[in-house]
Amino acid sequence: MTAAKEEFREFLLGLGLPEPEKIMARFDLYHQLLWEKNSQLNLFSRATPEEELWTKHFLDSLVLLKCLELSGKKVLDFGSGAGLPGIPLKLAVPNCRMTLLDSVRKKCVALEEFVARLELNDCEVVCARLEDFAAGGKGFDYVLCRAVRLEDRYIQPLRRLLASQGKVIFYKARELEDIAPFEPQLLFQAEFSFGTRAIHMLDRAQLTH
């Protein structure tokens, strides 16, 4: 087992989730699928060494579980790309209701393949722009933004997508310029082998111009 994979395994065990070894086995399959598909589609940077998927992407995705309970929640992964963080969170918390949203058709096709191969129930892939998907509202408890900057054009669509008590969650390193004006709440921050990771939260009421 590589050092990166062992670091991920120790983090996973520390979350206290049921059947961690079963979860780990499913991450092994996801790792294989993701690495194979990336050679065709460039879902994440090809400069990323294979073993660093375990830390820079898988562990990073699960950091959210240090500060939020997703069990039974309706969750949207905005700009899902390779399924990050949505698929790792769904693997770790199977009873959350996950929607993977991306506007790039080839990425959505890959996501649908991942969902099928990993046998993820209650995990929907939607190929659409956020602005179009938000029409009519969806009542999400959480919208996750990892590697997504909060642009003005996203603010009202995000409001429409959230339930009345819903939250937008941002994965950040150090740059907060896009969300700082909204005065987000810092939920969690820590140093990892791959750098600093912080989780910030905005309430629906804070999403105003």
N, C-alpha and C positions, 0 to 999 in steps of 0.2 A: 504494500500500500504506500503510495507516495505521501510526502509530507503534507501536501495541500489536501489530499483526500482525507488523511487522518485528522487534520485540523477541522475539516467540515464535519467528519463523524463525531468528534468530540463536542462540537457546537450543537449538533443535532441531539446527541444524548443529553446535553445540558438543558435542553428545552423541556425535558420530561414528558414527551409525547408518547402515546401508547404504541407499542410494536415498532420501536425505532429501527430494528434490523430489517423488518419488512419494508419500511420507508426507504432505508438505505439501498435495498435491492432495486427499488423502483427508480431511485436516482441513478443507479448504475445504467439502467436501460435508457433513461433520459439523456444521460451523458453520451452514450453511444449514438443515439439518434441525432442529437444536436450536433455532434462533431462530424458525423457523416453528411448531414444536410448542409452544414456550413461550407463545406468544400464546393457545393453547387450554388448556393444562394448568398453567401456572405451575410449571414444573420447577425453575426457579431464580428469584431475585428479579427482578421486572420493573423494578426500579430500576437494574439493571445495564445500562449502555450496551452496544449491540451489539458495538462494537469491543473492549470489555474482556473478552469471552469468551476472547479469545486469551491474555490474561495471567492474569486472576483464576481462570479455570477450566482452560484447556488447558495453559498453561505450568506452573501450580501442580500440576496432575496429574502432569506429567512430572518434577517435581523429584525424585521417588523414584528415577529412573534415575541420579541423581548418586551414589547410595550402594548400590544393590542391582541385581543381575543377575536379570532375570526370564525370560530365555531358557530354555524347556523347563520352567518352573515351573508348578505348579498354584496358581492365585490366586483368591481370593474377594474381591469388592468388596461389602462389607457396607453396606447403606443406599445403594445405587447411585444412586437418584433419576433424574437425567438421564444416567446413565452415567458419572459422574465419581467417581473417577479411572479406572475400569475401561476404558472405551472408548478414551480417549487412550492409555493404556498398551498396549492391544491393537493400536492402530494403529501405535504405535512399535515394538512387539516382537511381531510377528505369531505367533511360535511359542510364546508362553506360552499356557497353558490357562486361560481366564478364565470365571468365573461371576459374573453380575451379580445380586445379591440385593436385593429390595425387597419390602415387605409391602403396598404400595399397588397395586391392580390396574391403575388407569389409567396409572400410571408404568411398570408392567411391559409393558403393551401398547405404549407408546411405545418402550421399550427394544427390544422385539422388532422393531419397525419399523426402528429405527436399525441393529440388527444385520443385518437383511435388506438394507437399502439400501446399507450399507457393505460387504456381502459378507464379514462376519467369520466365518471358520471356527473351530471349536473355541471358541465363545463362547456360553455358555448363559445364558438369563434364567430366574430362579426367583422366583416370587411366593410368599413365605412369611415368617413371622416367624423370626428367628434361632433361637429356642428350638425351633421345630418342625423347621426345616431340619437342625438339628444332631443329630437323633435317629439314632443308629447311627454317627455320625462320617463324615467325608469325606476325611481325609488331605491337607488343603491345606498347601502350603509356606508361603504367606503369606495372612493375612486383612488387608485394607486397611480402615482406618477414617478417613474424611475427613468432617469435620462430624458426627462421631458421638462422643458422650461415653460413656466406659466406665462403665456402670451395673452394679450388683451382679448383676442378673438375666442379664447377658450373660457373666459370667465362666466358668461351667461349660459353657455352649454353645460358647464359643470354644475351650475346652480340648478338647472332643470333636471339633471341626471340624479341629483342627490335626494334622498328621503329628507323629511323635515329636520331630522337630527343627524343627517349624514355628514361625513367628513371627507376632505381631500387630503391624501397622505403623500408627502414628498420625501423621496430618498435623496439626501444631499451629502456632499463631501464638505467643502468649505464655501463655495460660491452660493450666496443667497440673494443676489440682487433682484431676481425675478419675484421672489415671494416676500422679501423684507418689508415692503410698503404695507403689506396686509397684516403684519405683526403675528406671524404664526406661532403656535405653541411648540416648543421643543419637547418631544416625547422621550427620546433616547439618543445618546451619543457615546461612541466608544472608538478606540483605536484597534485596528486589526492588522494582520500581516499585509493586507493590500491597501491600507490607509485608513483615514478617518471616515466613519459613517455616522450620519445623524438622520433621525426621523422627525419630520416636522408635520404639523397638522393645522388645517384651516377648517373652521366651521362653515356651514353653508351661508350663514349671515355675514361672514367676513368677505365673501366673494362679491365685492362691489368695486366699481371703477373709482 
